[in-house]
């Protein structure tokens, strides 16, 4: 199975500043992912031609299930997070992880009925302040929607904004997660045209075997957004090995 996390920057290229959602679709389609976690997904705003990107992306990629979260309102629309899946959701929740008066942020938790069994996927886009990020990840991991994650394989993915990689050594480690996107030197994903920072991260806990993880550095990926996508190939271990 393959999971991709990708900050699509509203479909606006990182260097040419052109709105081209078709480039984002091409990048994701080539990856042939089963689960896709997207951040900064627009809907009904001028800069992206009033496109409802969650609907367009779900249709273009043939998703069976999707969960669309509006995090930052702008007029009648705004932008936020999106999970796309080739399998149905058994359960889905989303909630604010905004800290005080800081910029609105959101998180999503889904239990997915994959071809290899149930999996919990937690997804979010964290803040720019380090203390804020630690508060947000604690709120995510202790949310009631994570109850099933105590007994099921669990993945946490998204744009962490964690340029110092401190989440791995603190909050996530305390909750038993292992970082897939390490070392940082191999997973630089921002800015797309000259990656310097490892911001887009994936963590796993429980009976999950990770076969391969990489930052996607195709020519189109370097143009389509200001972040590069991260792809992780994994398997759920059989019950008898758990």
Phi and psi restraints in degrees (value plus and minus 20) as a CYANA .aco file:
   2 UNK   PHI    -150.8  -110.8
   2 UNK   PSI     114.7   154.7
   3 UNK   PHI    -136.4   -96.4
   3 UNK   PSI     120.2   160.2
   4 UNK   PHI    -146.3  -106.3
   4 UNK   PSI     113.8   153.8
   5 UNK   PHI    -136.5   -96.5
   5 UNK   PSI     117.3   157.3
   6 UNK   PHI    -176.8  -136.8
   6 UNK   PSI     101.1   141.1
   7 UNK   PHI    -107.1   -67.1
   7 UNK   PSI      89.1   129.1
   8 UNK   PHI    -108.8   -68.8
   8 UNK   PSI     -22.3    17.7
   9 UNK   PHI      34.5    74.5
   9 UNK   PSI      19.4    59.4
  10 UNK   PHI      43.5    83.5
  10 UNK   PSI      -3.5    36.5
  11 UNK   PHI      61.2   101.2
  11 UNK   PSI      -5.8    34.2
  12 UNK   PHI    -123.2   -83.2
  12 UNK   PSI     107.7   147.7
  13 UNK   PHI     -81.1   -41.1
  13 UNK   PSI     124.1   164.1
  14 UNK   PHI     -88.8   -48.8
  14 UNK   PSI     -49.7    -9.7
  15 UNK   PHI    -128.7   -88.7
  15 UNK   PSI     -65.0   -25.0
  16 UNK   PHI    -104.6   -64.6
  16 UNK   PSI     -31.6     8.4
  17 UNK   PHI      39.5    79.5
  17 UNK   PSI       3.5    43.5
  18 UNK   PHI    -113.7   -73.7
  18 UNK   PSI     120.2   160.2
  19 UNK   PHI    -104.0   -64.0
  19 UNK   PSI      94.3   134.3
  20 UNK   PHI    -165.4  -125.4
  20 UNK   PSI      67.5   107.5
  21 UNK   PHI     -85.6   -45.6
  21 UNK   PSI     -45.9    -5.9
  22 UNK   PHI     -81.6   -41.6
  22 UNK   PSI     -50.1   -10.1
  23 UNK   PHI     -88.2   -48.2
  23 UNK   PSI     -61.1   -21.1
  24 UNK   PHI     -81.6   -41.6
  24 UNK   PSI     -65.6   -25.6
  25 UNK   PHI     -81.0   -41.0
  25 UNK   PSI     -62.2   -22.2
  26 UNK   PHI     -81.9   -41.9
  26 UNK   PSI     -63.8   -23.8
  27 UNK   PHI     -80.8   -40.8
  27 UNK   PSI     -68.2   -28.2
  28 UNK   PHI     -89.3   -49.3
  28 UNK   PSI     -62.1   -22.1
  29 UNK   PHI     -80.3   -40.3
  29 UNK   PSI     -59.3   -19.3
  30 UNK   PHI     -84.8   -44.8
  30 UNK   PSI     -45.7    -5.7
  31 UNK   PHI    -100.3   -60.3
  31 UNK   PSI     -37.4     2.6
  32 UNK   PHI      32.0    72.0
  32 UNK   PSI      30.3    70.3
  33 UNK   PHI    -104.6   -64.6
  33 UNK   PSI     130.6   170.6
  34 UNK   PHI    -108.1   -68.1
  34 UNK   PSI     -53.6   -13.6
  35 UNK   PHI    -149.4  -109.4
  35 UNK   PSI     111.5   151.5
  36 UNK   PHI    -149.8  -109.8
  36 UNK   PSI     103.6   143.6
  37 UNK   PHI    -129.1   -89.1
  37 UNK   PSI      98.0   138.0
  38 UNK   PHI    -140.0  -100.0
  38 UNK   PSI     121.7   161.7
  39 UNK   PHI    -139.8   -99.8
  39 UNK   PSI     137.6   177.6
  40 UNK   PHI      37.5    77.5
  40 UNK   PSI      33.9    73.9
  41 UNK   PHI    -118.7   -78.7
  41 UNK   PSI     102.0   142.0
  42 UNK   PHI    -104.9   -64.9
  42 UNK   PSI     137.1   177.1
  43 UNK   PHI    -171.9  -131.9
  43 UNK   PSI     108.5   148.5
  44 UNK   PHI      36.9    76.9
  44 UNK   PSI      25.8    65.8
  45 UNK   PHI    -149.6  -109.6
  45 UNK   PSI     136.0   176.0
  46 UNK   PHI     -80.5   -40.5
  46 UNK   PSI     -63.7   -23.7
  47 UNK   PHI     -80.9   -40.9
  47 UNK   PSI     -43.8    -3.8
  48 UNK   PHI    -136.5   -96.5
  48 UNK   PSI      13.3    53.3
  49 UNK   PHI      41.0    81.0
  49 UNK   PSI       7.0    47.0
  50 UNK   PHI      40.1    80.1
  50 UNK   PSI       2.8    42.8
  51 UNK   PHI     -86.9   -46.9
  51 UNK   PSI     124.8   164.8
  52 UNK   PHI    -115.3   -75.3
  52 UNK   PSI      66.2   106.2
  53 UNK   PHI     -78.7   -38.7
  53 UNK   PSI     -59.4   -19.4
  54 UNK   PHI     -76.4   -36.4
  54 UNK   PSI     -62.5   -22.5
  55 UNK   PHI     -88.5   -48.5
  55 UNK   PSI     -63.9   -23.9
  56 UNK   PHI     -83.6   -43.6
  56 UNK   PSI     -61.9   -21.9
  57 UNK   PHI     -87.6   -47.6
  57 UNK   PSI     -64.4   -24.4
  58 UNK   PHI     -81.2   -41.2
  58 UNK   PSI     -61.1   -21.1
  59 UNK   PHI     -89.3   -49.3
  59 UNK   PSI     -67.3   -27.3
  60 UNK   PHI     -83.6   -43.6
  60 UNK   PSI     -52.5   -12.5
  61 UNK   PHI    -117.5   -77.5
  61 UNK   PSI     -18.3    21.7
  62 UNK   PHI      45.2    85.2
  62 UNK   PSI      18.8    58.8
  63 UNK   PHI     -93.5   -53.5
  63 UNK   PSI     119.9   159.9
  64 UNK   PHI    -100.3   -60.3
  64 UNK   PSI     -57.8   -17.8
  65 UNK   PHI    -156.0  -116.0
  65 UNK   PSI     131.5   171.5
  66 UNK   PHI    -169.5  -129.5
  66 UNK   PSI     134.4   174.4
  67 UNK   PHI    -156.8  -116.8
  67 UNK   PSI      96.9   136.9
  68 UNK   PHI    -131.8   -91.8
  68 UNK   PSI     104.5   144.5
  69 UNK   PHI    -140.3  -100.3
  69 UNK   PSI      96.7   136.7
  70 UNK   PHI    -102.4   -62.4
  70 UNK   PSI      96.6   136.6
  71 UNK   PHI    -126.0   -86.0
  71 UNK   PSI     -64.3   -24.3
  72 UNK   PHI    -137.9   -97.9
  72 UNK   PSI      77.7   117.7
  73 UNK   PHI     -87.8   -47.8
  73 UNK   PSI     123.7   163.7
  74 UNK   PHI    -162.5  -122.5
  74 UNK   PSI      84.9   124.9
  75 UNK   PHI      42.4    82.4
  75 UNK   PSI    -147.2  -107.2
  76 UNK   PHI    -106.8   -66.8
  76 UNK   PSI     -21.8    18.2
  77 UNK   PHI    -151.0  -111.0
  77 UNK   PSI    -156.8  -116.8
  78 UNK   PHI     126.3   166.3
  78 UNK   PSI    -177.2  -137.2
  79 UNK   PHI    -165.8  -125.8
  79 UNK   PSI     145.4   185.4
  80 UNK   PHI    -197.4  -157.4
  80 UNK   PSI    -166.6  -126.6
  81 UNK   PHI    -128.6   -88.6
  81 UNK   PSI     137.5   177.5
  82 UNK   PHI    -169.7  -129.7
  82 UNK   PSI     111.1   151.1
  83 UNK   PHI    -132.1   -92.1
  83 UNK   PSI     110.2   150.2
  84 UNK   PHI    -136.9   -96.9
  84 UNK   PSI     122.8   162.8
  85 UNK   PHI    -163.7  -123.7
  85 UNK   PSI     125.2   165.2
  86 UNK   PHI    -103.2   -63.2
  86 UNK   PSI     -26.1    13.9
  87 UNK   PHI    -144.3  -104.3
  87 UNK   PSI     138.6   178.6
  88 UNK   PHI     -91.5   -51.5
  88 UNK   PSI     139.4   179.4
  89 UNK   PHI    -114.9   -74.9
  89 UNK   PSI     112.7   152.7
  90 UNK   PHI    -100.4   -60.4
  90 UNK   PSI     -53.8   -13.8
  91 UNK   PHI    -173.4  -133.4
  91 UNK   PSI     127.1   167.1
  92 UNK   PHI    -169.0  -129.0
  92 UNK   PSI     114.9   154.9
  93 UNK   PHI    -161.1  -121.1
  93 UNK   PSI     132.0   172.0
  94 UNK   PHI    -168.7  -128.7
  94 UNK   PSI     129.4   169.4
  95 UNK   PHI    -179.6  -139.6
  95 UNK   PSI     143.9   183.9
  96 UNK   PHI     -99.6   -59.6
  96 UNK   PSI     121.3   161.3
  97 UNK   PHI    -143.5  -103.5
  97 UNK   PSI      13.9    53.9
  98 UNK   PHI     -92.9   -52.9
  98 UNK   PSI     114.3   154.3
  99 UNK   PHI    -126.5   -86.5
  99 UNK   PSI      91.0   131.0
 100 UNK   PHI      39.9    79.9
 100 UNK   PSI    -147.5  -107.5
 101 UNK   PHI    -118.0   -78.0
 101 UNK   PSI     -11.6    28.4
 102 UNK   PHI     -89.2   -49.2
 102 UNK   PSI     151.9   191.9
 103 UNK   PHI     -75.0   -35.0
 103 UNK   PSI     117.5   157.5
 104 UNK   PHI     -78.0   -38.0
 104 UNK   PSI     118.3   158.3
 105 UNK   PHI    -157.1  -117.1
 105 UNK   PSI     133.7   173.7
 106 UNK   PHI    -156.0  -116.0
 106 UNK   PSI     139.3   179.3
 107 UNK   PHI    -156.1  -116.1
 107 UNK   PSI     133.7   173.7
 108 UNK   PHI    -152.7  -112.7
 108 UNK   PSI     124.6   164.6
 109 UNK   PHI    -153.6  -113.6
 109 UNK   PSI     105.0   145.0
 110 UNK   PHI    -149.2  -109.2
 110 UNK   PSI     125.5   165.5
 111 UNK   PHI    -123.7   -83.7
 111 UNK   PSI      98.8   138.8
 112 UNK   PHI    -125.0   -85.0
 112 UNK   PSI     115.9   155.9
 113 UNK   PHI    -109.9   -69.9
 113 UNK   PSI      58.2    98.2
 114 UNK   PHI     -95.7   -55.7
 114 UNK   PSI     152.2   192.2
 115 UNK   PHI     -88.5   -48.5
 115 UNK   PSI     -33.5     6.5
 116 UNK   PHI    -131.8   -91.8
 116 UNK   PSI     -13.6    26.4
 117 UNK   PHI     104.2   144.2
 117 UNK   PSI     159.1   199.1
 118 UNK   PHI     -95.2   -55.2
 118 UNK   PSI     124.2   164.2
 119 UNK   PHI    -160.7  -120.7
 119 UNK   PSI     117.8   157.8
 120 UNK   PHI    -117.7   -77.7
 120 UNK   PSI     110.3   150.3
 121 UNK   PHI    -142.9  -102.9
 121 UNK   PSI     100.4   140.4
 122 UNK   PHI    -129.6   -89.6
 122 UNK   PSI     113.6   153.6
 123 UNK   PHI    -158.1  -118.1
 123 UNK   PSI     120.2   160.2
 124 UNK   PHI    -185.8  -145.8
 124 UNK   PSI     153.8   193.8
 125 UNK   PHI    -148.0  -108.0
 125 UNK   PSI      88.3   128.3
 126 UNK   PHI    -106.6   -66.6
 126 UNK   PSI     148.8   188.8
 127 UNK   PHI    -100.8   -60.8
 127 UNK   PSI     158.8   198.8
 128 UNK   PHI    -110.6   -70.6
 128 UNK   PSI     -33.0     7.0
 129 UNK   PHI    -118.7   -78.7
 129 UNK   PSI     116.5   156.5
 130 UNK   PHI     -83.2   -43.2
 130 UNK   PSI     -65.4   -25.4
 131 UNK   PHI     -82.8   -42.8
 131 UNK   PSI     -57.9   -17.9
 132 UNK   PHI     -80.0   -40.0
 132 UNK   PSI     -64.8   -24.8
 133 UNK   PHI     -81.9   -41.9
 133 UNK   PSI     -62.1   -22.1
 134 UNK   PHI     -85.5   -45.5
 134 UNK   PSI     -59.3   -19.3
 135 UNK   PHI     -82.5   -42.5
 135 UNK   PSI     -62.7   -22.7
 136 UNK   PHI     -86.5   -46.5
 136 UNK   PSI     -62.9   -22.9
 137 UNK   PHI     -89.6   -49.6
 137 UNK   PSI     -54.0   -14.0
 138 UNK   PHI     -84.8   -44.8
 138 UNK   PSI     -61.4   -21.4
 139 UNK   PHI     -82.9   -42.9
 139 UNK   PSI     -60.8   -20.8
 140 UNK   PHI     -83.4   -43.4
 140 UNK   PSI     -69.7   -29.7
 141 UNK   PHI     -92.6   -52.6
 141 UNK   PSI     -40.3    -0.3
 142 UNK   PHI    -123.7   -83.7
 142 UNK   PSI     -14.5    25.5
 143 UNK   PHI     -87.6   -47.6
 143 UNK   PSI     128.9   168.9
 144 UNK   PHI     -80.2   -40.2
 144 UNK   PSI     -46.4    -6.4
 145 UNK   PHI     -87.3   -47.3
 145 UNK   PSI     -33.7     6.3
 146 UNK   PHI    -110.7   -70.7
 146 UNK   PSI     -13.1    26.9
 147 UNK   PHI     -77.0   -37.0
 147 UNK   PSI     -62.8   -22.8
 148 UNK   PHI     -86.5   -46.5
 148 UNK   PSI     -42.3    -2.3
 149 UNK   PHI     -87.3   -47.3
 149 UNK   PSI     -35.5     4.5
 150 UNK   PHI     -90.2   -50.2
 150 UNK   PSI     -42.8    -2.8
 151 UNK   PHI    -140.3  -100.3
 151 UNK   PSI     -22.0    18.0
 152 UNK   PHI    -142.4  -102.4
 152 UNK   PSI     136.0   176.0
 153 UNK   PHI     -76.8   -36.8
 153 UNK   PSI     119.0   159.0
 154 UNK   PHI    -155.6  -115.6
 154 UNK   PSI     118.1   158.1
 155 UNK   PHI    -143.2  -103.2
 155 UNK   PSI     115.9   155.9
 156 UNK   PHI    -135.0   -95.0
 156 UNK   PSI     106.1   146.1
 157 UNK   PHI    -163.0  -123.0
 157 UNK   PSI     137.0   177.0
 158 UNK   PHI     127.2   167.2
 158 UNK   PSI    -191.4  -151.4
 159 UNK   PHI    -107.0   -67.0
 159 UNK   PSI      85.5   125.5
 160 UNK   PHI    -104.6   -64.6
 160 UNK   PSI     -40.2    -0.2
 161 UNK   PHI      33.8    73.8
 161 UNK   PSI       0.5    40.5
 162 UNK   PHI    -114.4   -74.4
 162 UNK   PSI      56.1    96.1
 163 UNK   PHI     -91.0   -51.0
 163 UNK   PSI     -40.3    -0.3
 164 UNK   PHI    -115.0   -75.0
 164 UNK   PSI     -24.0    16.0
 165 UNK   PHI      43.2    83.2
 165 UNK   PSI      13.7    53.7
 166 UNK   PHI    -102.8   -62.8
 166 UNK   PSI     -42.5    -2.5
 167 UNK   PHI     -81.9   -41.9
 167 UNK   PSI     -58.9   -18.9
 168 UNK   PHI     -80.6   -40.6
 168 UNK   PSI     -59.7   -19.7
 169 UNK   PHI    -104.2   -64.2
 169 UNK   PSI     -30.6     9.4
 170 UNK   PHI    -140.5  -100.5
 170 UNK   PSI    -115.6   -75.6
 171 UNK   PHI     -77.3   -37.3
 171 UNK   PSI     -69.6   -29.6
 172 UNK   PHI     -88.7   -48.7
 172 UNK   PSI     -57.6   -17.6
 173 UNK   PHI     -82.7   -42.7
 173 UNK   PSI     -60.6   -20.6
 174 UNK   PHI     -80.9   -40.9
 174 UNK   PSI     -50.1   -10.1
 175 UNK   PHI    -114.5   -74.5
 175 UNK   PSI      -9.9    30.1
 176 UNK   PHI      64.7   104.7
 176 UNK   PSI      -3.3    36.7
 177 UNK   PHI    -110.9   -70.9
 177 UNK   PSI     128.1   168.1
 178 UNK   PHI    -131.2   -91.2
 178 UNK   PSI     117.1   157.1
 179 UNK   PHI    -102.7   -62.7
 179 UNK   PSI     105.6   145.6
 180 UNK   PHI    -102.1   -62.1
 180 UNK   PSI     -56.6   -16.6
 181 UNK   PHI    -108.7   -68.7
 181 UNK   PSI      41.7    81.7
 182 UNK   PHI    -160.8  -120.8
 182 UNK   PSI     128.1   168.1
 183 UNK   PHI     -95.6   -55.6
 183 UNK   PSI     141.9   181.9
 184 UNK   PHI     -78.4   -38.4
 184 UNK   PSI     -52.9   -12.9
 185 UNK   PHI     -82.2   -42.2
 185 UNK   PSI     -42.9    -2.9
 186 UNK   PHI    -114.1   -74.1
 186 UNK   PSI     -28.1    11.9
 187 UNK   PHI    -148.0  -108.0
 187 UNK   PSI      21.1    61.1
 188 UNK   PHI     -96.4   -56.4
 188 UNK   PSI     104.5   144.5
 189 UNK   PHI    -148.3  -108.3
 189 UNK   PSI     -19.9    20.1
 190 UNK   PHI    -164.5  -124.5
 190 UNK   PSI     119.1   159.1
 191 UNK   PHI     -94.8   -54.8
 191 UNK   PSI     134.4   174.4
 192 UNK   PHI     -78.6   -38.6
 192 UNK   PSI     -57.3   -17.3
 193 UNK   PHI     -97.6   -57.6
 193 UNK   PSI     -40.0     0.0
 194 UNK   PHI    -173.6  -133.6
 194 UNK   PSI      57.0    97.0
 195 UNK   PHI     -82.1   -42.1
 195 UNK   PSI     106.4   146.4
 196 UNK   PHI    -143.0  -103.0
 196 UNK   PSI     -49.5    -9.5
 197 UNK   PHI    -138.5   -98.5
 197 UNK   PSI     123.0   163.0
 198 UNK   PHI    -116.4   -76.4
 198 UNK   PSI      71.2   111.2
 199 UNK   PHI    -125.5   -85.5
 199 UNK   PSI     -49.1    -9.1
 200 UNK   PHI    -116.3   -76.3
 200 UNK   PSI      92.7   132.7
 201 UNK   PHI    -147.4  -107.4
 201 UNK   PSI     137.4   177.4
 202 UNK   PHI    -155.7  -115.7
 202 UNK   PSI     115.6   155.6
 203 UNK   PHI    -148.8  -108.8
 203 UNK   PSI     127.9   167.9
 204 UNK   PHI    -151.9  -111.9
 204 UNK   PSI     135.6   175.6
 205 UNK   PHI    -167.1  -127.1
 205 UNK   PSI     122.2   162.2
 206 UNK   PHI      73.7   113.7
 206 UNK   PSI    -183.1  -143.1
 207 UNK   PHI     -95.8   -55.8
 207 UNK   PSI      51.0    91.0
 208 UNK   PHI    -146.9  -106.9
 208 UNK   PSI     110.2   150.2
 209 UNK   PHI    -126.7   -86.7
 209 UNK   PSI     100.3   140.3
 210 UNK   PHI    -113.7   -73.7
 210 UNK   PSI      99.6   139.6
 211 UNK   PHI    -108.7   -68.7
 211 UNK   PSI     -54.2   -14.2
 212 UNK   PHI    -183.3  -143.3
 212 UNK   PSI     123.7   163.7
 213 UNK   PHI    -162.5  -122.5
 213 UNK   PSI     119.0   159.0
 214 UNK   PHI    -176.0  -136.0
 214 UNK   PSI     135.5   175.5
 215 UNK   PHI    -109.0   -69.0
 215 UNK   PSI     111.2   151.2
 216 UNK   PHI    -106.0   -66.0
 216 UNK   PSI      97.6   137.6
 217 UNK   PHI    -138.0   -98.0
 217 UNK   PSI      14.7    54.7
 218 UNK   PHI     -86.7   -46.7
 218 UNK   PSI     142.4   182.4
 219 UNK   PHI     -78.6   -38.6
 219 UNK   PSI     -62.9   -22.9
 220 UNK   PHI     -87.4   -47.4
 220 UNK   PSI     -58.3   -18.3
 221 UNK   PHI     -83.2   -43.2
 221 UNK   PSI     -54.7   -14.7
 222 UNK   PHI     -90.0   -50.0
 222 UNK   PSI     -38.2     1.8
 223 UNK   PHI    -122.1   -82.1
 223 UNK   PSI     -49.8    -9.8
 224 UNK   PHI     -92.4   -52.4
 224 UNK   PSI     -50.6   -10.6
 225 UNK   PHI    -165.5  -125.5
 225 UNK   PSI     159.0   199.0
 226 UNK   PHI    -111.4   -71.4
 226 UNK   PSI     -25.8    14.2
 227 UNK   PHI    -134.1   -94.1
 227 UNK   PSI     135.0   175.0
 228 UNK   PHI    -115.7   -75.7
 228 UNK   PSI     127.4   167.4
 229 UNK   PHI     -95.4   -55.4
 229 UNK   PSI     133.8   173.8
 230 UNK   PHI    -135.8   -95.8
 230 UNK   PSI     110.8   150.8
 231 UNK   PHI    -137.6   -97.6
 231 UNK   PSI     116.6   156.6
 232 UNK   PHI    -150.3  -110.3
 232 UNK   PSI     104.1   144.1
 233 UNK   PHI    -118.7   -78.7
 233 UNK   PSI     109.1   149.1
 234 UNK   PHI    -168.4  -128.4
 234 UNK   PSI     146.9   186.9
 235 UNK   PHI    -154.6  -114.6
 235 UNK   PSI     127.5   167.5
 236 UNK   PHI    -108.2   -68.2
 236 UNK   PSI     111.3   151.3
 237 UNK   PHI     -94.4   -54.4
 237 UNK   PSI     126.8   166.8
 238 UNK   PHI     -81.4   -41.4
 238 UNK   PSI     136.0   176.0
 239 UNK   PHI     -74.9   -34.9
 239 UNK   PSI     -59.5   -19.5
 240 UNK   PHI     -88.9   -48.9
 240 UNK   PSI     -35.3     4.7
 241 UNK   PHI    -117.8   -77.8
 241 UNK   PSI     -22.8    17.2
